[in-house]
Amino acid sequence: MTTTITSVGFDASQLTGNIDATKLTGALPALDGAALTNVGVMLQQVETTDSGSANIDIDTPAVLIDSALNTDITVKSASSSLRIWFHPSTENDTDITMDLTCFARIYSGSTLIATTISVALSWRNNDVNSGTIIFNSLAHGLAIGTVLTAKVYVGAGSANAGNIEFGQFGDIYVRVEEIA
């Protein structure tokens, strides 16, 4: 006597309930992320660190924090965008609360390509900030091989401005990621 076993297919939409992961055995299929949307893939990352400090009197809308932090990245995809991380490690050296804005500008040579949205910051007297600020840019549309430079600025906000010291409690860095 011969027995034939026929494979029967089913529609996965008919599955309901929870699956107990301890009951799964054997090799599981690899997951394919090709259908995911709005998930950026990092193409590259560059970082510039400065161990010195920059003591800046902030009384204008835009002051370059430290030219030693200017970070170059060479474009790998014309449709990519940039994510810029800034770690200020700062202290407010004045006796007043300071309201500031911080933003990044992206240049191709001397041509300004984009300015990120400003991030509002507020430091109280002798406040310390060792966190990281993240700026996102829109797609730049520039040719592969174009060198872009990210520069981070700080400016006087709506209220008081004064003296702030960047790098007071450790290295300052700017990290630039190209995201596809």
PECORJO-V128635 format. One record per residue. RES is the residue in three letters. PHI is phi as a letter, one per 40 degrees, with the letter a starting at -180 (none if undefined). D_CENTER is the distance of its C-alpha to the mean C-alpha in Angstrom with 2 decimals. Layout:
RES;PHI;D_CENTER + RES;PHI;D_CENTER
//
This chain:
MET;none;68.12 + THR;b;64.70 + THR;b;61.73 + THR;b;58.89 + ILE;b;55.54 + THR;b;53.54 + SER;c;49.80 + VAL;b;49.00 + GLY;c;45.67 + PHE;a;44.14 + ASP;c;41.51 + ALA;c;38.46 + SER;c;38.33 + GLN;c;41.50 + LEU;c;39.83 + THR;b;39.40 + GLY;g;38.75 + ASN;b;36.73 + ILE;b;36.88 + ASP;c;37.59 + ALA;c;35.37 + THR;c;38.11 + LYS;c;40.44 + LEU;c;38.37 + THR;b;39.89 + GLY;g;39.61 + ALA;c;36.79 + LEU;c;34.16 + PRO;c;32.77 + ALA;c;29.36 + LEU;c;26.80 + ASP;b;25.70 + GLY;c;22.25 + ALA;c;23.24 + ALA;c;23.89 + LEU;c;20.53 + THR;b;18.77 + ASN;f;15.33 + VAL;b;13.90 + GLY;c;11.51 + VAL;b;12.64 + MET;c;10.70 + LEU;c;13.14 + GLN;a;12.24 + GLN;a;10.24 + VAL;b;11.60 + GLU;a;11.57 + THR;b;13.93 + THR;b;15.53 + ASP;b;18.26 + SER;c;20.73 + GLY;c;22.63 + SER;b;22.32 + ALA;b;22.15 + ASN;c;24.46 + ILE;b;23.91 + ASP;c;26.26 + ILE;b;24.25 + ASP;a;26.61 + THR;b;25.20 + PRO;c;22.53 + ALA;a;20.42 + VAL;b;20.61 + LEU;c;18.65 + ILE;c;17.68 + ASP;a;18.61 + SER;c;19.34 + ALA;c;19.13 + LEU;c;15.31 + ASN;d;15.24 + THR;b;13.34 + ASP;c;14.90 + ILE;a;13.87 + THR;c;16.62 + VAL;c;16.14 + LYS;b;17.22 + SER;a;17.30 + ALA;c;18.39 + SER;b;16.91 + SER;c;13.31 + SER;b;10.28 + LEU;b;7.43 + ARG;b;3.66 + ILE;b;4.13 + TRP;b;4.50 + PHE;b;8.07 + HIS;b;10.79 + PRO;c;13.91 + SER;f;16.66 + THR;b;18.90 + GLU;a;22.32 + ASN;c;24.16 + ASP;c;27.39 + THR;b;29.31 + ASP;c;31.59 + ILE;b;29.94 + THR;c;27.02 + MET;b;24.41 + ASP;b;22.33 + LEU;b;19.61 + THR;b;16.82 + CYS;b;13.73 + PHE;a;11.93 + ALA;b;10.86 + ARG;b;13.35 + ILE;b;13.38 + TYR;b;16.84 + SER;b;19.07 + GLY;g;21.74 + SER;c;22.80 + THR;c;21.92 + LEU;c;19.20 + ILE;c;17.34 + ALA;a;14.95 + THR;b;13.95 + THR;c;11.04 + ILE;c;12.39 + SER;c;13.50 + VAL;b;12.77 + ALA;c;16.22 + LEU;b;16.99 + SER;b;20.41 + TRP;b;22.01 + ARG;c;25.53 + ASN;d;28.02 + ASN;f;26.93 + ASP;c;23.71 + VAL;b;21.25 + ASN;b;17.46 + SER;b;15.87 + GLY;c;12.82 + THR;b;9.15 + ILE;b;7.66 + ILE;b;4.27 + PHE;b;5.27 + ASN;b;5.90 + SER;b;8.98 + LEU;c;12.05 + ALA;d;13.80 + HIS;c;15.34 + GLY;g;18.60 + LEU;c;19.40 + ALA;c;21.60 + ILE;d;20.69 + GLY;g;21.10 + THR;c;19.93 + VAL;c;18.29 + LEU;b;15.45 + THR;b;14.71 + ALA;c;11.77 + LYS;b;13.43 + VAL;b;12.53 + TYR;b;15.35 + VAL;b;16.95 + GLY;a;19.98 + ALA;c;22.76 + GLY;c;22.31 + SER;c;25.23 + ALA;b;27.13 + ASN;c;27.77 + ALA;b;26.07 + GLY;a;27.08 + ASN;b;26.22 + ILE;b;23.08 + GLU;b;22.53 + PHE;c;19.18 + GLY;g;19.41 + GLN;c;22.34 + PHE;b;21.58 + GLY;h;19.87 + ASP;c;17.67 + ILE;c;15.03 + TYR;a;12.19 + VAL;b;9.57 + ARG;b;7.60 + VAL;b;6.99 + GLU;b;6.82 + GLU;c;9.35 + ILE;b;9.55 + ALA;c;13.15
//
